């Protein structure tokens, strides 16, 4: 609040709010969820004050509720994010995203020689570090880190 003025963002009737996104990863989340192509109402803010992160980003999407595979994508670029499911203007569910132990068919192996990059084989990774986001490829055993993440179909 500055000099008695406060910015207000309209509430959504039904949809999802993704909160606690690291500001640097806001546009990654928008891209991996294809929110840049949606016809639904999307509101986002960046560099907002946060006790948890210092600075954070937030996304509000009307009439959209995410499936588990989409939430897994969010977890890889914003592991501290929280989803708030809104129905009739009320939060009906709060859900912290969690990185699963195994990631299947979501990200590409960064190793160009990996079989998954050369044949029709679904990617499979074992998550070896959830804090720093690092995954070991099931096929070539190379480690892919958060900085090297490339999503399937992107």
C-alpha positions as CSV (number, residue, x, y, z in Angstrom):
1,X,0.0,0.0,0.0
2,X,1.4,3.4,-1.0
3,X,-0.1,6.6,0.2
4,X,-3.4,5.0,1.0
5,X,-3.7,3.3,-2.4
6,X,-3.8,-0.4,-2.9
7,X,-4.0,-2.4,-6.1
8,X,-7.0,-4.7,-6.2
9,X,-7.3,-7.7,-8.6
10,X,-10.8,-8.9,-9.1
11,X,-11.7,-12.3,-7.6
12,X,-12.5,-15.2,-9.8
13,X,-15.8,-17.1,-9.5
14,X,-14.4,-20.5,-10.4
15,X,-10.9,-21.5,-11.3
16,X,-7.4,-21.9,-9.9
17,X,-4.9,-19.5,-8.3
18,X,-1.2,-20.6,-8.5
19,X,0.6,-18.8,-5.7
20,X,4.2,-18.7,-4.5
21,X,5.8,-19.0,-7.9
22,X,9.4,-17.8,-8.0
23,X,9.3,-14.5,-10.0
24,X,12.0,-15.7,-12.4
25,X,9.8,-18.7,-13.3
26,X,6.5,-17.0,-13.9
27,X,6.7,-17.1,-17.7
28,X,8.0,-20.7,-17.6
29,X,4.8,-21.7,-15.8
30,X,2.7,-19.7,-18.2
31,X,4.4,-21.5,-21.2
32,X,4.3,-25.0,-19.9
33,X,0.6,-24.8,-19.1
34,X,-0.1,-23.1,-22.5
35,X,-1.7,-20.2,-20.7
36,X,-0.4,-18.0,-23.5
37,X,-2.9,-19.8,-25.8
38,X,-5.9,-20.0,-23.6
39,X,-9.2,-18.2,-24.2
40,X,-9.9,-18.2,-20.5
41,X,-9.3,-15.1,-18.3
42,X,-5.8,-15.1,-16.9
43,X,-4.4,-12.6,-14.5
44,X,-0.8,-12.6,-13.3
45,X,1.5,-10.5,-11.1
46,X,5.2,-10.6,-10.6
47,X,7.6,-9.2,-8.0
48,X,5.0,-9.2,-5.3
49,X,6.0,-9.2,-1.6
50,X,6.2,-12.7,-0.1
51,X,7.2,-13.8,3.4
52,X,8.0,-17.2,2.1
53,X,10.1,-16.2,-1.0
54,X,10.9,-12.5,-0.6
55,X,9.4,-11.9,-4.0
56,X,6.9,-14.0,-5.7
57,X,4.6,-14.3,-8.7
58,X,0.9,-15.4,-8.9
59,X,-1.4,-16.5,-11.6
60,X,-5.2,-16.6,-11.5
61,X,-7.0,-18.6,-14.2
62,X,-10.8,-18.6,-14.5
63,X,-12.7,-21.8,-15.3
64,X,-9.5,-23.9,-15.3
65,X,-8.7,-26.8,-12.9
66,X,-5.4,-28.7,-13.4
67,X,-4.8,-32.4,-13.8
68,X,-2.1,-34.2,-12.0
69,X,0.3,-34.2,-15.0
70,X,0.0,-30.4,-15.2
71,X,0.6,-30.0,-11.5
72,X,3.7,-32.2,-11.9
73,X,4.9,-29.7,-14.6
74,X,4.4,-26.8,-12.2
75,X,6.3,-28.6,-9.5
76,X,9.4,-28.9,-11.6
77,X,9.7,-25.1,-12.2
78,X,8.0,-23.8,-9.1
79,X,8.4,-26.5,-6.4
80,X,7.2,-24.2,-3.6
81,X,3.9,-23.2,-5.4
82,X,0.5,-23.6,-3.9
83,X,-2.7,-24.1,-5.8
84,X,-5.9,-22.6,-4.5
85,X,-9.0,-24.1,-6.1
86,X,-11.8,-21.5,-6.3
87,X,-15.6,-22.4,-6.5
88,X,-18.3,-19.8,-6.1
89,X,-15.7,-17.2,-5.1
90,X,-14.4,-19.3,-2.2
91,X,-11.2,-21.3,-1.8
92,X,-12.4,-24.9,-1.5
93,X,-9.0,-26.6,-1.7
94,X,-5.4,-25.6,-1.0
95,X,-2.8,-27.8,-2.4
96,X,1.0,-27.5,-2.2
97,X,2.6,-28.9,-5.3
98,X,5.0,-31.7,-4.7
99,X,7.6,-33.2,-7.1
100,X,6.8,-36.8,-7.6
101,X,9.5,-39.5,-7.2
102,X,9.2,-40.4,-10.9
103,X,8.6,-38.2,-13.9
104,X,7.2,-39.9,-17.0
105,X,6.5,-38.3,-20.4
106,X,6.7,-34.7,-19.2
107,X,10.3,-33.6,-19.8
108,X,13.0,-34.4,-22.4
109,X,16.4,-35.9,-21.6
110,X,19.0,-33.3,-22.2
111,X,21.4,-35.9,-23.6
112,X,21.1,-35.8,-27.4
113,X,22.4,-39.4,-27.6
114,X,19.6,-40.8,-25.3
115,X,17.3,-43.3,-26.9
116,X,14.3,-41.1,-25.9
117,X,15.6,-38.3,-28.3
118,X,16.1,-40.7,-31.2
119,X,13.3,-43.2,-31.0
120,X,9.6,-43.2,-30.0
121,X,10.3,-44.0,-26.4
122,X,8.5,-42.3,-23.5
123,X,10.9,-40.4,-21.2
124,X,11.2,-41.6,-17.6
125,X,13.2,-40.0,-14.8
126,X,13.9,-40.8,-11.2
127,X,14.0,-37.6,-9.1
128,X,17.2,-37.6,-7.1
129,X,17.0,-34.1,-5.7
130,X,13.6,-32.4,-5.0
131,X,15.1,-29.2,-3.5
132,X,17.4,-28.3,-6.4
133,X,15.3,-30.3,-9.0
134,X,17.6,-33.0,-10.5
135,X,16.5,-36.1,-12.3
136,X,18.3,-39.2,-13.5
137,X,17.2,-40.6,-16.9
138,X,16.0,-44.2,-16.7
139,X,17.6,-45.0,-20.0
140,X,21.0,-43.2,-20.3
141,X,21.4,-42.4,-16.5
142,X,22.4,-38.7,-17.3
143,X,21.3,-36.1,-14.8
144,X,19.0,-33.4,-16.0
145,X,18.7,-30.3,-13.7
146,X,16.1,-27.6,-13.5
147,X,18.2,-25.2,-15.7
148,X,18.3,-27.9,-18.5
149,X,14.6,-28.7,-18.4
150,X,12.8,-28.9,-21.7
151,X,9.2,-30.1,-21.7
152,X,7.8,-32.6,-24.1
153,X,5.7,-30.8,-26.8
154,X,7.4,-27.5,-26.2
